[in-house]
Structure formats: structure tokens, C-alpha cells
Amino acid sequence: MLQATFTVMIAALVGMTTGHWLMLLGVHLAAFFFTTLMCHQQLAARRPTPDRLTEFYLLMSLGGVLGGAFTALLAPTLFETVLEYPLVMVLVCLARPWLGARPAKHEVWLMTAGLTIAVSVPLLFEMMRYDASLRTMFSDFGLTATAQIILGAAAICAFLIRDRVLMFTAVVAAMTVSAHYIGRGYDWSLSERSFFGVMRVAVTPDPKMGGDVHVLMHGTTLHGAQARNPDFACAPTMYYAETTPLGQAAELIQARGPGANIGVVGQGSGAMAAYKRASDQMTFFEIDPMVDRLSRDPKWFTFISNCAQGPIRTVLGDARLTLNKEASRSYDLLVIDAFSSDAVPTHLLTREAIEGYLRLLKPKGVVVLHLSNRNLEITLPAVAAARQLGAAELHQIYIEHPDAALMAEASTEALAISPTPEGLADFKADGRWRKLEPTDVRPWTDDYVNLFGALVRSMKARAG
């Protein structure tokens, strides 16, 4: 019963985004636990006689190898999104114990009702595209909340026929498809998957930016946007807008002289390329070749191809490794903006990593760490590491203007670090960059990262 309960819950929620990540984590872990427990019980019940146990365990091991190979090798090639998880959660319903008797009439009606309700959700949302009154009716309550309530009714129907395996599986499958349809968020023009995750591009209208805007998303996080209107196309957007700490840093460094050497870890849509002057040098350090290809394709983004003045170099590979090959004391500005969905790779925020960035900077050079994060407080470990290294640091949290275009800018948290106080003199004079209070948080190192502490600090900050 518990496996069926959590299965119908994740079928309704799996494709949707929500801020209640702790609740979602608990539901998914519980569903996974009870599903694996059910499968183990089924295996134990069907175990062969002792003289065939060797064959039994061999086939179990072979199944594990094939499953791992499918997930690591075939799924990224076959699917454009992470489809294997909901697919397995649907198919595993077929492993539930089967009842031999014919289903009762009320069970057939429950299955029909569950399928009808589940299918009605995408139909309703398609109708809202063309009916303004329907959009108004549901927008007051919230489209996602409406969909979850409707799918909740389908989940009840599925739960009541949980002992009828085929009927239960059919309703769960219909719910999963509907939830994914609603959870898309945008009408995606492109969806591609690599070893590093799913990258998608959508077209969304934004009248304040002259019409259509191309949006780049990795996982659940927007990684860039560009207006298609030529009047706005070369304006850096979101976290890279001129008003944000990343944009401020680029302009402050460029104001120091006619030419600057700028390095950017994390290419995204290539928005930082919009700052490149003819006299500047700019290098992107990017781990995913697919990101480099998309950001250089004029069909999707033109920051690099049309907006940058002069060529831009991209170095592929893990930034910790590729940066080690760069010349010491050669960069005026380094921007560390490598996100995997919503998480900064922790090995780019350790004491050793920051020490490596400082090695590449000129005496007055600056490294800017982009630290915006929904769930983890990752600023204090970076501050502690900078102070332990004897570097100067300043912090800023920028809140996006409420009247700005939707994709024009984004709230951004950043930390600027320089080998010398003189390197941050113009940042300090700006007034928006400030020094944080002393902290007893332990700096992260290549041997020590405390994500749980970062999570607790984030939760306390939101509660306060």
C-alpha cells in the first residue's frame, strides 16, 4: 500500500517545479525506498530451489549491469530529457502482485475516471491558450496548483485500484505524461542531452525586450536569455546585465584601461561576450561541448557571433584542470559562473581552487564568484577561504528591479576577490560592494566540503 501511495504522489509531481524541495525530496526518497523494498520482496518470493541459486544471483548481477549501462550509456542517447526515472517508476508498477480474478465493475469505472481526469489536464491547458476567459479563471488560483489538484483526483482513483496491476499502471502512466506536459514551463524549441545533463532552448515573448526572447535552461535553472530584436540583442541579460555584480565587475575592470584580459568559467548563452571590446581578450572555460555549440549557433544565440568585438576563445574541459595551463598573472578579470542546474560545482569554491584563481590574476586583477543559489548558503565558505589566503574580498547582493523586463536582469549574489586591497579599490568606491562581518564558518577544501552546513545556514536565513 505504501509503495502505491508514494508512486501516485510522484506521478502527479514528477514533472512540476516547486519551491517545496524538502517535501519533494522526502516523497521521492520514500517512493524509491518502498519500490525497491517491494521488488526485493517479489524476488525473495520467487527465489528458486537451492540448486539454482548460483544462476539466480548471476542473473540478478547481470540485471544490475544492464540497468547501469542503460542509464549511463543508452539513456543520454535515446532521450532528450531525464525520462528514464519516470519511465522506470511507471514500469515497476507491473512488478506489483497480480490478482487473478476479473476486475469488478466499480474498478473499471475508477480506471476510466482516472484516465479521463489525467488526460483532461493537458487538454485544459491547450484550451487556455485560445480562451482568455479560461486563462483568467485559472490564473487567479495558479495554473500549477490547479493541475496538481486535478491530478490529485486521478491519483485517488489510481490508489483505489492499486491491486489491479494493469489498470493501476495505466492510470499512473497517464498521470506521469500529463504532469510532464504541464511541468515544461515553456514551449521548448530545442532539447538536447549530454553526459552533463539536459540543455533546452525556448522562445518566450517579452514586449519590454522588443518581442521574442531565446531562453537557455540547464536542469531547473535559467542559464541565459537573449532578445531577438536587433535593438536589444546585444544587451547582456539576467545575471550578466550591466546592473548586476557580474556586469558591474566587467565595466569596472574595463574602465581601468583600453584592453583587458577576461576569463569566464561557464559559457551559458555567451552573454558575457557582449562586454568584449576589440582591444580585450576573452576566454570561456566550458566543460560541456554542447553548451559551446549552442551558444555559438546564430539560430539560438548571437552574443559570441554578432555582439563581441573580435574572436572569443573557448577552452573545453574541467576548469580546475584547464585553468592550470593558463599563464600566471595574465588575467585582469576571472568570472566563476559554472552551474550544474542550480548547484555550483563545489570543487570550484574550495581554498585550493580560489588559490589557483588568484595565481592567474595580475596584481590588481579580480576574480568574481557568482554565488546565487536557491537552497545552499555557499558565500561564507568562499569568504573564509579568501581570508585564509590573505586576499581582499567584497560582497554584493543585487535585487532585480520590479519594473524591469522579465529576462532583462536577475537577482544576483557575488563575491569579488583580489590578491591586493588595491585591486578592489574601485569596487569599494562603487558603494554597492561591501565587506562581510567576520565568520567562523570553516573554508571548504579539496578534502572537506560541508553541504549539510550550507543547507542549514540557508534554511535559517529563510526562516529568519
C-alpha positions in Angstrom: 0.0 0.0 0.0 2.8 2.4 0.9 4.5 1.8 -2.5 1.3 2.6 -4.3 0.7 5.7 -2.2 4.1 7.3 -2.9 4.0 6.2 -6.6 0.8 8.1 -7.3 2.2 11.1 -5.5 5.4 11.3 -7.6 3.4 10.6 -10.7 1.4 13.8 -10.1 4.5 15.8 -9.1 7.4 14.4 -11.1 7.2 16.9 -14.0 6.4 20.0 -11.9 8.7 22.6 -10.3 8.0 23.9 -6.8 9.8 25.7 -4.1 8.9 22.9 -1.6 12.1 21.0 -2.4 12.4 19.3 1.0 8.9 17.9 0.7 9.7 16.7 -2.8 12.9 15.1 -1.7 11.1 13.2 1.0 8.4 11.9 -1.3 10.9 10.8 -4.0 13.1 9.0 -1.4 10.1 7.3 0.2 8.8 6.2 -3.2 12.2 4.8 -4.2 12.6 3.0 -0.8 9.3 1.3 -0.8 9.5 0.5 -4.5 12.9 -1.2 -4.1 11.6 -3.0 -1.0 8.6 -4.3 -3.0 10.9 -5.6 -5.7 13.1 -7.3 -3.2 10.1 -8.9 -1.6 9.0 -10.2 -5.0 12.4 -11.6 -5.8 12.5 -13.3 -2.4 9.1 -14.8 -3.0 10.2 -16.1 -6.4 13.6 -17.4 -5.5 14.4 -20.8 -6.9 15.4 -24.0 -5.2 18.9 -24.1 -3.6 20.5 -25.9 -6.5 19.7 -23.0 -8.8 20.7 -20.1 -6.5 24.0 -19.5 -8.3 22.2 -18.9 -11.6 19.6 -16.7 -9.7 22.3 -14.4 -8.3 24.2 -14.4 -11.6 21.1 -13.1 -13.4 20.5 -10.5 -10.6 24.0 -9.2 -11.1 23.6 -9.2 -14.8 20.4 -7.2 -14.5 22.3 -4.6 -12.4 25.0 -4.3 -15.0 22.5 -3.9 -17.8 20.5 -1.3 -15.8 23.6 0.7 -15.1 24.8 0.6 -18.7 21.3 1.7 -19.9 21.3 4.7 -17.5 24.9 5.8 -18.2 25.3 4.9 -21.9 22.0 4.5 -23.7 19.6 6.9 -21.9 21.6 10.1 -22.7 21.5 9.0 -26.4 17.9 7.8 -26.6 16.2 10.5 -24.5 16.2 14.3 -24.8 15.3 14.7 -21.1 15.8 12.6 -18.0 13.0 10.3 -19.0 14.3 7.1 -17.6 13.3 7.9 -14.0 9.6 8.4 -14.5 9.6 5.6 -17.1 11.1 3.1 -14.6 8.7 4.3 -11.9 5.8 3.5 -14.2 7.1 0.2 -15.5 7.9 -1.0 -11.9 4.2 -0.9 -11.2 3.9 -4.0 -13.3 6.0 -5.8 -10.6 3.2 -5.4 -8.1 1.4 -8.6 -7.0 -1.3 -9.5 -9.6 -4.9 -10.6 -8.7 -6.3 -13.3 -10.8 -10.0 -12.5 -10.5 -11.7 -10.3 -13.1 -12.0 -6.7 -12.0 -15.2 -5.5 -10.5 -17.4 -3.0 -12.4 -16.6 -0.2 -9.9 -12.9 -0.8 -10.5 -13.4 -0.4 -14.3 -15.2 2.9 -13.6 -12.4 4.1 -11.4 -9.8 3.3 -14.0 -11.9 5.2 -16.6 -12.3 8.1 -14.3 -8.6 8.2 -13.5 -7.6 8.1 -17.2 -10.2 10.8 -18.1 -9.0 13.1 -15.4 -5.4 12.7 -16.2 -5.9 13.3 -19.9 -8.1 16.3 -19.2 -5.2 18.3 -17.7 -3.2 18.8 -20.9 -6.4 19.3 -22.9 -7.5 22.1 -20.4 -4.1 23.8 -20.7 -4.3 23.7 -24.5 -7.8 25.2 -24.4 -6.4 28.0 -22.2 -4.1 29.0 -25.0 -7.0 30.1 -27.1 -9.6 31.1 -24.4 -8.8 34.3 -22.5 -11.6 33.7 -20.0 -10.2 30.3 -19.0 -6.8 31.8 -18.5 -8.2 34.5 -16.3 -10.3 31.9 -14.3 -7.4 29.7 -13.5 -4.6 32.3 -13.3 -6.2 33.8 -10.2 -5.6 30.5 -8.4 -2.4 29.4 -10.1 -2.1 27.1 -13.1 0.3 24.7 -11.4 -1.9 24.4 -8.3 -4.9 23.7 -10.5 -3.1 21.0 -12.3 -1.9 19.4 -9.1 -5.5 19.3 -7.7 -6.8 17.7 -10.8 -4.1 15.1 -10.9 -4.7 14.6 -7.2 -8.2 13.3 -8.1 -6.6 10.9 -10.7 -4.2 9.8 -8.0 -7.1 8.8 -5.7 -8.6 6.8 -8.5 -5.3 5.0 -9.1 -4.8 4.3 -5.4 -8.2 2.7 -5.1 -7.4 0.2 -7.9 -3.8 -0.5 -6.7 -4.4 -4.2 -6.6 -5.3 -4.3 -10.3 -1.8 -4.0 -11.8 -2.6 -3.2 -15.4 -5.3 -0.7 -14.6 -3.2 0.9 -11.9 -0.2 1.2 -14.2 -2.3 2.7 -17.0 -3.6 5.5 -14.8 -0.1 6.2 -13.3 1.3 6.4 -16.8 -1.3 8.8 -17.9 -0.7 11.0 -14.8 3.0 11.0 -15.4 2.6 12.1 -19.1 0.2 14.9 -18.0 2.5 16.1 -15.2 5.4 16.3 -17.6 3.3 18.2 -20.1 2.3 20.8 -17.5 5.8 21.0 -15.9 7.5 22.0 -19.1 7.2 25.7 -18.2 8.0 26.8 -21.7 7.3 25.6 -25.2 10.8 24.2 -25.9 12.2 24.8 -29.4 15.2 22.6 -28.7 16.0 19.9 -26.1 19.3 18.1 -26.1 21.0 15.9 -23.6 24.7 15.1 -23.0 26.7 13.4 -20.3 26.4 16.7 -18.3 22.6 17.0 -18.4 19.7 18.3 -20.4 20.1 21.7 -22.2 16.9 23.3 -23.6 16.2 26.5 -25.5 12.7 28.1 -25.5 11.2 31.1 -27.2 9.2 33.3 -24.9 7.6 36.7 -25.6 8.8 39.8 -23.7 7.3 43.0 -25.0 9.8 45.1 -23.0 12.6 43.5 -24.9 11.1 44.0 -28.3 9.4 40.7 -28.8 10.7 37.1 -28.7 13.5 36.1 -26.3 15.5 32.9 -26.5 15.9 31.3 -23.1 18.6 28.7 -22.2 17.9 26.3 -19.4 20.0 23.6 -17.8 18.1 21.3 -15.4 15.8 23.6 -13.5 17.8 26.8 -13.8 17.8 29.5 -16.5 21.4 30.0 -17.8 20.9 32.8 -20.2 18.5 34.7 -22.4 18.8 36.9 -25.5 16.3 39.2 -27.2 15.8 38.5 -30.9 15.0 42.1 -31.7 18.2 43.7 -33.1 17.7 46.8 -30.9 18.0 44.6 -27.7 20.0 41.6 -29.0 23.4 42.8 -27.7 22.3 43.8 -24.3 23.6 41.3 -21.7 20.7 39.9 -19.7 19.8 38.2 -16.5 22.8 37.6 -14.2 25.1 39.3 -16.7 23.2 42.6 -17.1 25.1 45.8 -16.6 23.2 46.4 -13.3 24.3 43.1 -11.7 27.5 42.4 -9.9 28.9 40.5 -12.9 28.2 43.3 -15.2 29.5 45.9 -12.8 32.8 44.0 -12.5 33.3 43.8 -16.2 32.7 47.5 -16.6 34.9 48.5 -13.6 37.8 46.4 -14.9 37.4 47.8 -18.5 37.4 51.3 -17.1 41.0 50.8 -15.9 42.5 50.7 -19.4 42.0 50.2 -23.1 42.4 46.5 -23.1 41.5 43.7 -20.5 42.1 40.0 -20.4 38.9 38.4 -19.2 38.2 34.7 -18.4 34.8 33.3 -17.8 34.2 29.8 -16.3 30.8 28.7 -17.5 29.8 29.7 -21.0 26.0 29.5 -20.9 24.4 31.5 -23.7 27.6 33.5 -24.0 26.1 36.7 -22.6 29.5 37.9 -21.1 30.7 38.1 -24.7 28.6 41.2 -25.1 31.1 43.1 -23.0 34.1 42.3 -25.2 35.8 45.3 -26.9 38.1 45.0 -29.8 41.0 45.6 -27.5 40.0 43.0 -25.0 40.8 39.3 -24.9 38.1 36.9 -23.7 38.2 33.2 -23.0 35.4 30.9 -21.9 36.2 27.8 -19.9 33.4 25.3 -20.5 33.1 21.6 -19.7 30.2 20.7 -22.0 30.9 20.9 -25.7 27.1 21.1 -26.3 27.0 24.4 -24.5 29.7 25.8 -26.7 27.9 24.6 -29.8 24.5 26.1 -28.8 25.9 29.5 -27.7 27.8 29.9 -31.0 24.9 28.9 -33.2 23.2 32.1 -34.5 19.9 30.3 -34.7 19.8 30.4 -30.9 22.2 32.9 -29.5 24.4 35.6 -31.1 26.3 37.1 -28.2 29.5 35.5 -29.4 29.0 35.6 -33.2 27.5 39.1 -33.5 27.9 41.1 -30.3 31.5 40.5 -29.3 34.1 42.7 -31.0 36.6 40.2 -32.2 37.1 36.5 -31.7 36.5 34.7 -28.5 38.3 31.6 -27.4 36.6 28.6 -25.7 38.7 26.0 -23.8 36.8 22.8 -23.2 37.3 20.7 -20.1 37.1 20.9 -16.3 38.0 24.4 -15.4 40.3 23.4 -12.5 42.4 21.5 -15.0 42.3 23.8 -17.9 43.0 26.9 -15.8 46.2 25.3 -14.6 47.5 25.5 -18.1 47.0 29.3 -18.3 49.9 31.7 -17.8 50.3 33.1 -14.2 49.4 36.8 -13.6 47.8 37.1 -17.0 44.1 37.9 -16.3 42.5 41.2 -15.3 39.2 39.6 -14.5 38.0 36.0 -13.9 34.3 35.3 -13.6 33.5 31.9 -12.0 30.0 31.1 -13.1 29.9 27.4 -13.6 26.5 26.0 -12.5 25.2 22.4 -12.9 21.4 23.1 -12.9 21.2 25.2 -9.6 24.4 24.0 -7.9 27.9 25.4 -8.2 30.4 22.5 -8.5 31.9 22.5 -5.0 35.4 21.9 -6.3 35.4 25.3 -7.9 34.8 27.0 -4.5 37.5 25.4 -2.4 40.5 27.1 -0.9 42.8 25.4 -3.4 40.5 26.5 -6.3 40.5 30.1 -5.2 44.2 30.0 -4.7 44.5 28.8 -8.3 42.3 31.7 -9.5 44.5 34.2 -7.6 47.6 32.8 -9.2 46.2 33.7 -12.7 45.4 37.3 -11.7 47.5 40.4 -12.3 48.4 42.2 -9.0 45.2 44.3 -9.3 43.2 41.6 -11.0 39.8 40.4 -9.7 38.0 37.1 -9.5 34.3 37.3 -9.2 32.4 34.2 -7.8 28.8 34.0 -8.8 27.1 32.6 -5.7 23.4 32.9 -6.4 21.7 29.8 -5.1 18.2 28.8 -4.0 19.0 26.1 -1.4 22.6 26.4 -0.2 24.5 29.2 1.6 27.8 29.0 -0.2 29.1 32.5 0.4 30.6 32.2 3.8 32.9 29.2 3.0 34.2 31.2 0.0 34.8 34.3 2.2 36.6 32.2 4.8 38.8 30.7 2.1 39.7 34.1 0.7 40.6 35.5 4.1 42.7 32.4 4.9 44.6 33.1 1.7 45.2 36.7 2.8 43.2 38.1 -0.2 40.9 41.1 -0.2 37.2 40.5 -0.7 34.0 42.4 -1.1 30.4 41.1 -1.3 27.2 42.2 -3.1 23.6 41.0 -3.3 21.7 42.7 -6.2 17.9 42.6 -6.2 16.4 42.9 -9.7 14.2 45.9 -10.4 10.5 45.0 -10.3 9.7 47.1 -13.4 12.5 45.6 -15.5 11.7 43.3 -18.4 11.2 39.7 -17.4 14.6 38.5 -18.8 16.5 41.8 -18.6 18.1 41.1 -15.3 18.1 38.7 -12.3 18.8 39.0 -8.6 22.5 38.1 -8.2 24.9 37.4 -5.3 28.6 37.6 -6.0 31.9 37.8 -4.1 34.8 39.8 -5.6 38.4 38.7 -4.6 41.7 40.3 -5.4 45.3 39.5 -4.4 45.7 43.0 -3.1 43.4 45.6 -1.5 44.3 48.0 -4.4 42.6 45.6 -6.8 39.2 46.2 -5.1 39.6 50.0 -4.6 37.3 51.0 -7.4 34.8 48.2 -6.3 34.8 49.6 -2.8 34.3 53.2 -4.1 31.3 52.0 -6.0 29.4 51.7 -2.7 27.4 48.6 -3.7 30.2 46.3 -2.8 30.7 45.7 1.0 32.8 43.7 3.3 31.0 41.0 5.3 31.3 40.5 9.0 33.9 38.0 10.4 32.7 34.4 10.1 33.6 31.2 12.0 32.5 29.1 9.0 35.2 26.7 8.0 36.5 27.2 4.4 35.9 24.4 2.0 39.0 22.5 0.8 39.6 19.7 -1.7 39.4 17.4 1.3 36.4 19.0 3.1 33.1 20.3 1.9 30.1 20.7 4.2 27.0 20.8 2.1 24.8 20.0 5.1 26.0 23.1 6.9 25.4 25.2 3.8 21.8 23.8 3.7 21.2 24.5 7.4 22.5 28.1 7.1 20.2 28.7 4.0 17.2 27.3 5.9 18.0 29.5 8.9 18.3 32.6 6.7 14.9 32.0 5.1 13.3 31.3 8.5 14.8 34.5 9.9 
